[in-house]
Amino acid sequence: MTLLDQNDVPHTVDESVRVIFFAREMEGGKVIQALLAEQGPAYLTKNRALYVADIHEMPSLIAKMIAIPKMQDERPYPTLLDRDGKATAAFPSEEGRVTILKLNRLKVVGIEYRGSVAGLKEAVAKR
């Protein structure tokens, strides 16, 4: 799977990726953003993680004119965007929570749902 981030840079989920943080809605996205604001953008690299956001339900005009430019200005880390909902359609999710997909050589070996920064850190630490 390859997705573009907020700066239109392509990122591919390959064998090096161990964790995918996935947000289907704004509440989960806010938790991931709080984690990365606290830990810094290197947290993703250190943990071989990607942050994927499903924005397909966002009106395209809002996405183009407001949301994506705001992401470009405020996020020094890549946020991979599923703009049409197809790439992440099979990803499980729970309302208000972040889905943490744990991978080993592209195979999902664990799925957790967390709704707090502490919960995200705990889930990543117990790989």
C-alpha positions as CSV (number, residue, x, y, z in Angstrom):
1,M,0.0,0.0,0.0
2,T,1.3,3.4,-0.9
3,L,-0.4,6.6,0.2
4,L,0.5,10.3,-0.2
5,D,1.1,12.4,2.9
6,Q,-0.1,15.9,3.5
7,N,2.8,17.2,1.4
8,D,2.0,14.8,-1.5
9,V,5.1,12.7,-0.7
10,P,4.4,9.0,-1.3
11,H,5.0,6.5,1.6
12,T,4.8,2.7,1.2
13,V,4.0,0.2,3.8
14,D,6.9,-2.2,3.4
15,E,8.6,-4.8,5.6
16,S,10.3,-2.2,7.7
17,V,7.0,-0.9,9.1
18,R,6.2,-2.4,12.5
19,V,3.3,-0.2,13.6
20,I,0.5,1.7,11.9
21,F,-1.4,4.2,13.9
22,F,-4.8,4.6,12.1
23,A,-7.5,7.2,12.7
24,R,-10.8,7.0,10.9
25,E,-12.2,10.1,12.6
26,M,-11.1,13.3,14.2
27,E,-11.2,12.1,17.9
28,G,-8.6,9.4,17.2
29,G,-6.5,11.8,15.1
30,K,-6.3,14.2,18.0
31,V,-4.9,11.5,20.2
32,I,-2.2,10.6,17.7
33,Q,-1.4,14.3,17.2
34,A,-1.0,14.8,21.0
35,L,1.3,11.8,21.1
36,L,3.5,13.2,18.4
37,A,3.4,16.7,19.8
38,E,4.7,15.2,23.1
39,Q,7.2,12.8,21.7
40,G,8.3,14.6,18.5
41,P,8.3,13.5,14.9
42,A,11.3,11.1,15.5
43,Y,8.9,8.9,17.5
44,L,7.5,7.5,14.2
45,T,11.0,6.7,12.9
46,K,12.2,5.3,16.2
47,N,9.3,2.9,16.3
48,R,9.2,2.2,12.6
49,A,5.6,3.5,12.6
50,L,3.3,5.3,10.2
51,Y,0.4,7.5,10.9
52,V,-2.5,6.9,8.5
53,A,-5.7,9.0,8.5
54,D,-8.9,8.2,6.6
55,I,-10.2,11.6,5.3
56,H,-12.5,10.3,2.6
57,E,-15.7,11.5,4.4
58,M,-14.3,15.1,4.7
59,P,-15.8,17.3,2.0
60,S,-13.1,17.7,-0.7
61,L,-13.3,21.5,-0.7
62,I,-12.7,21.6,3.1
63,A,-9.8,19.1,2.7
64,K,-8.1,21.0,-0.1
65,M,-8.7,24.6,1.2
66,I,-8.4,24.2,5.0
67,A,-7.5,20.8,6.4
68,I,-4.5,19.7,4.3
69,P,-2.9,23.2,4.3
70,K,-3.3,23.2,8.1
71,M,-1.6,19.8,8.3
72,Q,1.2,21.1,6.1
73,D,1.8,24.0,8.4
74,E,1.3,22.3,11.8
75,R,2.7,18.8,11.3
76,P,6.4,18.2,11.0
77,Y,5.7,14.5,10.6
78,P,4.1,12.6,7.7
79,T,0.4,12.0,7.9
80,L,-0.6,9.5,5.2
81,L,-4.0,10.3,3.8
82,D,-6.5,7.9,2.5
83,R,-8.5,10.4,0.4
84,D,-11.0,8.0,-1.1
85,G,-11.4,5.4,1.7
86,K,-10.3,2.4,-0.4
87,A,-6.8,1.8,1.0
88,T,-8.1,1.6,4.6
89,A,-11.6,0.2,4.0
90,A,-10.6,-3.1,5.6
91,F,-8.8,-1.5,8.6
92,P,-10.8,-2.1,11.8
93,S,-11.7,0.9,13.9
94,E,-13.6,1.8,17.1
95,E,-15.3,5.1,17.5
96,G,-13.1,7.7,19.3
97,R,-10.1,5.5,19.4
98,V,-6.9,4.9,17.5
99,T,-6.3,1.6,15.8
100,I,-2.8,0.3,16.4
101,L,-1.9,-2.4,13.8
102,K,1.3,-4.3,14.7
103,L,3.1,-5.8,11.8
104,N,5.8,-8.3,11.2
105,R,7.0,-8.5,7.6
106,L,3.7,-7.0,6.3
107,K,1.6,-9.5,8.3
108,V,-0.7,-8.1,11.0
109,V,0.3,-9.8,14.2
110,G,-1.8,-7.6,16.6
111,I,-4.5,-5.1,16.7
112,E,-5.3,-2.8,19.6
113,Y,-7.5,0.2,20.2
114,R,-6.5,3.1,22.4
115,G,-8.0,6.4,23.3
116,S,-5.1,8.2,25.1
117,V,-1.5,9.1,24.6
118,A,-0.5,6.9,27.5
119,G,-2.4,4.0,25.9
120,L,-0.6,4.5,22.6
121,K,2.8,4.5,24.2
122,E,1.9,1.4,26.2
123,A,0.7,-0.5,23.1
124,V,3.9,0.4,21.2
125,A,6.1,-0.5,24.1
126,K,4.7,-4.0,24.4
127,R,5.4,-5.0,20.9
